C-alpha cells in the first residue's frame, strides 16, 4: 500500500501513518481548516485531491481562505 501524502506547496510534505487512506487525509484537512474553509478550498481548487496518486495538494492561498472565515 502506498503512503498518503499531503503536499503543502511551498511549506513541505506530510505523510500520513501506514494504513491511512485518502479519506483519512481529507478528514485531517477538514479538521485542520474547518468545514467552511475546507469546502471553499475544494471549490476554488486551492485543495486538489489526486486519488490515484494518493496525494493532496494544498496551495499557499489556503492560508488566506482560512483567515477569511469568521470565527465564533
C-alpha positions in Angstrom: 0.0 0.0 0.0 1.3 3.4 -1.0 1.7 6.2 1.6 -0.8 9.0 1.5 0.9 12.4 1.3 -0.4 16.0 1.8 1.8 18.4 -0.1 1.6 21.9 1.3 3.1 23.8 -1.7 6.0 26.0 -0.5 5.9 24.6 3.0 6.6 20.8 2.9 5.1 17.4 2.7 3.2 15.5 5.4 3.0 11.7 5.2 0.2 10.0 7.0 0.7 6.9 9.0 0.8 3.4 7.4 -2.7 2.2 6.5 -4.1 5.7 6.1 -6.4 6.3 3.2 -7.1 9.3 1.1 -10.3 9.7 3.0 -8.3 9.9 6.3 -6.2 12.8 4.7 -9.4 14.6 3.7 -10.8 14.3 7.2 -7.4 15.5 8.6 -7.6 18.6 6.4 -11.3 19.2 7.3 -10.4 19.1 11.0 -7.3 21.3 10.5 -9.1 24.1 8.5 -12.7 23.6 9.5 -15.5 22.6 7.2 -16.2 26.1 5.7 -12.6 26.8 4.8 -12.0 23.2 3.6 -15.1 23.3 1.3 -14.1 26.7 -0.1 -10.6 25.4 -0.7 -12.1 22.5 -2.7 -14.5 24.7 -4.7 -11.7 27.2 -5.6 -9.3 24.3 -6.4 -6.9 25.5 -3.7 -7.0 22.0 -2.4 -6.7 19.3 -5.1 -7.2 15.6 -4.4 -5.4 13.1 -6.6 -6.8 9.7 -5.5 -4.8 7.6 -7.9 -1.6 9.1 -6.7 -2.6 9.1 -3.0 -1.7 12.8 -3.0 -3.4 16.0 -1.9 -2.0 19.4 -2.9 -2.7 22.4 -0.8 -1.8 25.7 -2.4 -0.5 28.6 -0.2 -3.7 30.6 -0.8 -5.4 28.2 1.7 -4.0 30.4 4.5 -5.9 33.4 3.1 -9.1 31.4 2.8 -8.7 30.1 6.4 -8.1 33.6 7.7 -11.1 35.0 5.9 -13.6 32.6 7.5 -15.1 34.3 10.6 -14.9 32.5 13.9 -17.5 32.5 16.7 
